[in-house]
Amino acid sequence: MSNMSYCRFQNTLEDLRDCEENLYEPCSKDEHRARINLLRLAHRIAADFDNDGSFNKEAAEALEVTQ
């Protein structure tokens, strides 16, 4: 189910925290595959940001964001 745009990040943050709390719990093969894909996606997202939370230059240019 998709999130409403006005609370997308708030809802996703809570779900992601739940995933973090249960990261090492046993799960089915399908759930394990989803866990790995989630971690890969989180890594890609994190790579687009500098340590202070701002977009890094390459990511900003890729998204056509002006800084």
PyMOL commands that set and color helices and strands:
alter all, ss='L'
color gray80, all
select helices_A, chain A and resi 8-21+29-47+57-62
alter helices_A, ss='H'
color red, helices_A
deselect
rebuild
show_as cartoon
